[in-house]
């Protein structure tokens, strides 16, 4: 009898011990499952953010699809000139960080020279230079307009006579009208890239677009040799003339706010900003010259009604009609632009701001 009681007591203890040991394990499994679900949700938000960035860039630049420009084409078209090198150096030093959004913003449009239309040619000449103007360029927003020309300079000192002539229709007989003449003393230390102010001529082209038939560039030394590079000969890729136009844009002020910052290993379940680096090379977008990558960030997390103290109207609407809404969402509350150097679909090089590309703060709304 005593043996039976002891066995029963031991059996009862074993049952309780088994029950106590399974409870923590089930809790751990539940927590792991919840964390796994949170990670999946976060990963989904990250992928949605990447897709949104691709669509947003194409939409802002008014492109139906990404320009089909390969790396080899970029190397061939990209001018090896001071203004471009300065911009690229800025990206290397600052990593593409945008300027303060309260400052006046500017955009630089670089247009490569192409062959003039036949109406301005006689026997196929001249072969250079026509500049197609971007519709963004307006008479009242031009800060500066510079024509850049590369000269084939020798070691010995000489004098270069630079002439810029405006092309006219061949039917008018005199197909050229000289608009600029410069005398430049050069030597081995002279920068082969020379810039010329084109503001007056550009204003004329904007007032009368039909008169933009191009210009002819000549740069003779004392021996009568033309030193101006006007076509892409072997070894002279990236040295063709180009027009650099800097235009102004109106600044936009963005509401300031506060929010949480997290990392990928954070246990935070509330709405939070997470790091995300966008690599344009992963997109296959070689047409973006710089930056090649930037920190975009994204928002993810839960939004509870108690967190809507700052948005009482939204809270009241959701409370009055709980079935008619999905509730508050974790979304960006402050975003900033990035500066980007890129080719458009007309193979023009543009340097400007792309708005709302960096998530600065996240919140529930």
C-alpha positions as CSV (number, residue, x, y, z in Angstrom):
1,X,0.0,0.0,0.0
2,X,2.8,2.4,0.9
3,X,4.6,1.5,-2.4
4,X,1.5,2.5,-4.4
5,X,1.2,5.9,-2.6
6,X,4.8,6.7,-3.2
7,X,4.6,5.8,-6.8
8,X,1.4,7.9,-7.2
9,X,3.2,10.9,-5.5
10,X,6.2,10.6,-7.7
11,X,4.0,10.4,-10.8
12,X,2.2,13.6,-9.7
13,X,5.6,15.4,-9.2
14,X,6.7,14.2,-12.6
15,X,3.5,15.5,-14.2
16,X,3.9,19.0,-12.6
17,X,7.6,19.1,-13.5
18,X,6.8,18.3,-17.1
19,X,4.1,20.9,-17.2
20,X,6.4,23.6,-15.7
21,X,9.2,22.8,-18.1
22,X,7.1,23.1,-21.3
23,X,5.6,26.5,-20.4
24,X,8.8,28.6,-20.8
25,X,9.7,26.7,-24.0
26,X,6.3,27.5,-25.5
27,X,6.8,31.2,-24.6
28,X,10.3,31.2,-26.3
29,X,8.8,29.7,-29.4
30,X,6.0,32.3,-29.4
31,X,8.6,35.1,-29.0
32,X,10.8,33.7,-31.8
33,X,7.7,33.4,-34.0
34,X,6.8,37.0,-33.3
35,X,10.3,38.3,-34.0
36,X,10.4,36.3,-37.2
37,X,7.1,37.8,-38.3
38,X,8.5,41.3,-37.5
39,X,11.6,40.6,-39.6
40,X,9.5,39.4,-42.5
41,X,7.4,42.5,-42.3
42,X,10.5,44.7,-42.1
43,X,12.0,43.0,-45.1
44,X,8.8,43.5,-47.1
45,X,8.8,47.2,-46.2
46,X,12.5,47.4,-47.4
47,X,11.7,45.9,-50.8
48,X,8.7,48.2,-51.2
49,X,10.9,51.1,-50.4
50,X,13.5,50.1,-53.1
51,X,10.7,49.6,-55.7
52,X,9.3,53.0,-54.7
53,X,12.7,54.8,-55.2
54,X,13.1,53.4,-58.7
55,X,9.6,54.5,-59.7
56,X,10.0,57.9,-58.0
57,X,13.2,58.8,-59.8
58,X,11.8,57.9,-63.2
59,X,8.6,59.8,-62.5
60,X,10.4,63.0,-61.2
61,X,12.7,62.9,-64.2
62,X,9.7,62.3,-66.5
63,X,11.2,59.1,-67.9
64,X,9.0,56.2,-69.0
65,X,12.0,53.9,-68.6
66,X,15.6,54.2,-67.5
67,X,17.9,55.6,-70.3
68,X,19.7,52.8,-72.1
69,X,23.2,54.0,-71.6
70,X,26.0,51.5,-70.9
71,X,29.2,52.1,-68.9
72,X,31.2,52.3,-72.1
73,X,28.9,55.0,-73.4
74,X,29.2,56.9,-70.2
75,X,33.0,56.8,-70.4
76,X,32.9,58.1,-74.0
77,X,30.3,60.9,-73.4
78,X,31.5,62.1,-70.0
79,X,33.6,65.3,-70.5
80,X,37.0,65.3,-68.9
81,X,36.5,68.9,-67.9
82,X,37.0,71.0,-64.7
83,X,33.3,71.5,-63.8
84,X,32.6,67.7,-64.0
85,X,35.7,66.8,-62.1
86,X,34.8,69.3,-59.4
87,X,31.3,67.7,-59.0
88,X,32.8,64.1,-58.9
89,X,35.3,65.2,-56.3
90,X,32.5,66.6,-54.2
91,X,30.7,63.2,-54.2
92,X,33.9,61.5,-53.2
93,X,34.4,63.8,-50.3
94,X,30.8,64.2,-49.1
95,X,29.2,61.0,-50.3
96,X,26.3,62.8,-52.1
97,X,25.0,64.5,-49.0
98,X,22.3,67.0,-49.9
99,X,22.5,70.7,-49.1
100,X,20.3,72.4,-46.5
101,X,16.8,72.4,-47.9
102,X,16.3,76.0,-46.7
103,X,19.0,77.3,-49.1
104,X,18.4,78.4,-52.7
105,X,18.8,75.3,-54.8
106,X,20.5,75.2,-58.2
107,X,20.7,72.7,-61.1
108,X,23.5,72.4,-63.6
109,X,22.7,71.2,-67.1
110,X,25.5,70.1,-69.3
111,X,24.8,69.6,-73.0
112,X,27.2,68.0,-75.4
113,X,27.8,69.4,-78.9
114,X,26.2,67.6,-81.8
115,X,26.4,68.1,-85.6
116,X,24.4,71.1,-86.9
117,X,21.4,70.6,-89.1
118,X,21.9,70.5,-92.9
119,X,20.2,73.8,-93.2
120,X,23.2,75.5,-91.6
121,X,25.8,73.5,-93.5
122,X,27.6,73.9,-96.8
123,X,29.0,70.7,-98.3
124,X,28.5,69.0,-94.9
125,X,30.5,71.7,-93.0
126,X,30.8,72.7,-90.3
127,X,30.6,69.5,-88.3
128,X,30.2,71.3,-84.9
129,X,28.4,72.5,-82.9
130,X,24.7,72.4,-82.1
131,X,23.4,72.4,-78.5
132,X,19.8,71.2,-77.8
133,X,18.5,73.2,-74.9
134,X,16.6,71.7,-72.0
135,X,13.0,73.0,-71.4
136,X,14.1,73.6,-67.8
137,X,16.2,76.5,-69.0
138,X,14.2,79.8,-68.9
139,X,15.4,83.4,-69.5
140,X,14.8,84.4,-65.8
141,X,16.4,81.4,-64.1
142,X,19.9,81.4,-65.7
143,X,22.7,82.0,-63.2
144,X,25.5,81.4,-65.7
145,X,26.1,79.9,-69.1
146,X,29.6,78.7,-70.1
147,X,30.9,77.2,-73.3
148,X,33.9,74.9,-72.6
149,X,36.5,74.2,-75.4
150,X,39.5,72.0,-75.3
151,X,42.7,73.2,-77.0
152,X,45.4,71.0,-78.4
153,X,48.3,72.9,-76.8
154,X,52.0,72.3,-77.7
155,X,55.0,72.7,-75.4
156,X,56.1,76.0,-76.9
157,X,54.4,79.3,-76.0
158,X,52.1,80.8,-78.6
159,X,49.1,83.0,-79.1
160,X,45.7,81.5,-79.9
161,X,42.9,83.5,-81.6
162,X,39.6,82.0,-80.6
163,X,36.6,82.7,-82.7
164,X,32.9,81.8,-82.0
165,X,30.5,82.3,-84.9
166,X,26.8,81.9,-85.0
167,X,25.4,79.7,-87.8
168,X,22.7,81.0,-90.1
169,X,20.7,79.2,-92.8
170,X,22.8,78.4,-95.9
171,X,20.1,80.0,-98.0
172,X,21.1,83.4,-96.7
173,X,24.5,83.2,-98.3
174,X,26.6,84.4,-95.4
175,X,26.2,81.3,-93.1
176,X,28.3,82.6,-90.2
177,X,28.1,85.7,-88.0
178,X,31.0,86.2,-85.6
179,X,29.9,86.9,-82.1
180,X,33.1,86.4,-80.0
181,X,36.8,86.9,-80.6
182,X,39.4,86.2,-78.0
183,X,43.2,86.4,-77.9
184,X,44.8,83.9,-75.5
185,X,48.5,83.7,-74.7
186,X,49.3,80.1,-73.9
187,X,52.3,78.0,-72.8
188,X,52.9,74.6,-71.3
189,X,51.3,75.5,-68.0
190,X,48.0,76.9,-69.6
191,X,44.9,74.8,-68.8
192,X,43.8,73.3,-72.2
193,X,40.1,73.8,-71.1
194,X,38.9,77.3,-71.9
195,X,35.5,78.7,-70.9
196,X,33.6,81.4,-72.6
197,X,30.5,83.3,-71.3
198,X,27.4,82.4,-73.5
199,X,24.7,84.1,-71.5
200,X,23.8,86.7,-74.1
201,X,23.7,84.2,-77.0
202,X,21.7,81.8,-74.8
203,X,19.1,84.5,-74.0
204,X,18.8,85.1,-77.7
205,X,18.2,81.5,-78.5
206,X,15.5,81.3,-75.8
207,X,13.7,84.3,-77.2
208,X,13.9,83.0,-80.7
209,X,14.4,79.2,-80.6
210,X,14.2,78.9,-84.4
211,X,17.5,80.8,-84.6
212,X,19.4,78.2,-82.7
213,X,21.2,76.5,-85.6
214,X,24.4,76.1,-83.7
215,X,27.9,77.8,-83.6
216,X,31.2,77.3,-85.3
217,X,34.4,77.2,-83.1
218,X,37.9,78.0,-84.4
219,X,41.1,78.4,-82.5
220,X,44.1,79.3,-84.7
221,X,47.6,79.6,-83.5
222,X,50.2,81.9,-85.1
223,X,50.9,79.2,-87.7
224,X,47.3,79.0,-88.8
225,X,46.7,75.6,-87.2
226,X,43.2,75.0,-85.6
227,X,43.8,73.8,-82.1
228,X,40.1,73.4,-81.0
229,X,38.8,69.9,-80.5
230,X,35.4,69.8,-82.1
231,X,35.0,66.0,-82.9
232,X,35.7,62.8,-81.1
233,X,38.9,61.6,-82.8
234,X,40.8,58.6,-81.5
235,X,42.3,59.5,-78.1
236,X,40.2,62.6,-77.8
237,X,37.1,61.1,-76.3
238,X,35.4,63.3,-73.7
239,X,37.2,66.4,-75.0
240,X,34.4,67.7,-77.3
241,X,32.8,71.1,-76.6
242,X,29.9,71.3,-74.2
243,X,27.6,74.0,-72.8
244,X,27.3,74.3,-69.0
245,X,24.2,76.1,-67.8
246,X,23.4,76.7,-64.1
247,X,19.8,77.5,-63.3
248,X,18.1,78.5,-60.0
249,X,15.1,76.8,-58.3
250,X,12.8,78.0,-55.5
251,X,13.7,76.6,-52.1
252,X,11.1,74.4,-50.3
253,X,10.8,74.3,-46.5
254,X,10.0,71.0,-44.8
255,X,8.3,70.6,-41.5
256,X,10.6,69.5,-38.7
257,X,9.6,66.6,-36.4
258,X,11.0,63.9,-34.2
259,X,11.0,60.1,-34.4
260,X,12.8,56.9,-33.4
261,X,16.0,55.5,-35.0
262,X,16.6,51.8,-35.0
263,X,18.9,49.2,-36.7
264,X,18.2,45.8,-38.2
265,X,18.9,44.0,-34.9
266,X,16.7,46.3,-32.8
267,X,13.8,44.6,-30.9
268,X,11.7,47.8,-31.2
269,X,8.2,47.1,-32.5
270,X,7.0,50.7,-32.7
271,X,7.2,52.8,-35.8
272,X,10.9,53.5,-36.4
273,X,13.4,54.6,-39.1
274,X,15.8,51.8,-40.3
275,X,18.9,52.2,-42.4
276,X,18.8,51.3,-46.1
277,X,21.6,51.9,-48.7
278,X,20.5,52.1,-52.3
279,X,23.1,51.0,-54.9
280,X,22.2,52.2,-58.4
281,X,24.7,49.7,-59.9
282,X,22.5,46.9,-58.5
283,X,19.6,48.5,-60.4
284,X,21.8,48.3,-63.6
285,X,21.5,52.1,-63.9
286,X,24.8,53.1,-65.4
287,X,23.2,56.4,-66.6
288,X,23.5,57.7,-63.0
289,X,27.0,59.1,-62.8
290,X,27.1,60.0,-59.2
291,X,26.4,59.1,-56.5
292,X,26.6,55.4,-57.2
293,X,25.0,54.7,-53.9
294,X,23.3,56.7,-51.1
295,X,21.6,56.2,-47.7
296,X,17.8,56.2,-48.3
297,X,16.4,54.7,-45.1
298,X,12.9,53.4,-44.7
299,X,10.1,53.2,-42.1
300,X,8.7,50.1,-40.4
301,X,6.8,49.3,-37.2
302,X,3.5,49.3,-35.4
303,X,1.3,52.3,-34.9
304,X,-1.1,52.4,-31.9
305,X,-3.8,54.9,-31.4
306,X,-2.2,56.1,-28.2
307,X,0.7,57.3,-30.2
308,X,-1.5,59.7,-32.1
309,X,-1.6,62.5,-29.5
310,X,-0.2,64.9,-32.1
311,X,-2.9,63.9,-34.7
312,X,-6.2,64.1,-32.7
313,X,-8.3,64.5,-35.8
314,X,-7.0,61.2,-37.3
315,X,-7.5,59.5,-34.0
316,X,-11.2,60.6,-33.8
317,X,-11.9,59.5,-37.4
318,X,-10.4,56.1,-36.8
319,X,-12.3,55.7,-33.5
320,X,-15.6,56.8,-35.0
321,X,-15.2,54.4,-38.0
322,X,-12.9,51.6,-36.9
323,X,-14.0,49.2,-39.7
324,X,-13.6,51.8,-42.4
325,X,-9.9,52.3,-42.0
326,X,-6.8,50.2,-41.6
327,X,-5.6,52.5,-38.9
328,X,-2.5,54.7,-38.7
329,X,0.5,53.7,-40.8
330,X,4.2,54.1,-40.1
331,X,5.3,56.5,-42.8
332,X,8.0,59.2,-43.5
333,X,7.2,62.5,-41.8
334,X,10.3,64.3,-43.0
335,X,12.3,63.7,-46.2
336,X,15.2,65.4,-47.9
337,X,16.6,65.6,-51.4
338,X,19.9,64.3,-52.8
339,X,22.1,65.9,-55.4
340,X,22.5,63.7,-58.5
341,X,24.7,63.8,-61.6
342,X,23.0,61.8,-64.5
343,X,22.3,61.4,-68.2
344,X,18.8,62.0,-69.4
345,X,17.2,60.3,-72.3
346,X,18.7,62.9,-74.7
347,X,22.2,62.1,-73.5
348,X,22.5,65.5,-71.7
349,X,24.3,65.6,-68.5
350,X,22.3,67.1,-65.6
351,X,23.3,67.9,-62.1
352,X,20.4,68.7,-59.8
353,X,18.3,67.9,-56.8
354,X,16.0,64.9,-56.7
355,X,13.4,65.6,-54.0
356,X,12.2,63.3,-51.2
357,X,14.9,60.7,-51.6
358,X,16.1,60.3,-48.0
359,X,13.9,59.4,-45.1
360,X,14.9,61.7,-42.2
361,X,12.1,60.9,-39.8
362,X,9.3,58.3,-39.4
363,X,6.0,58.6,-37.6
364,X,2.4,57.4,-37.4
365,X,-0.3,59.1,-39.5
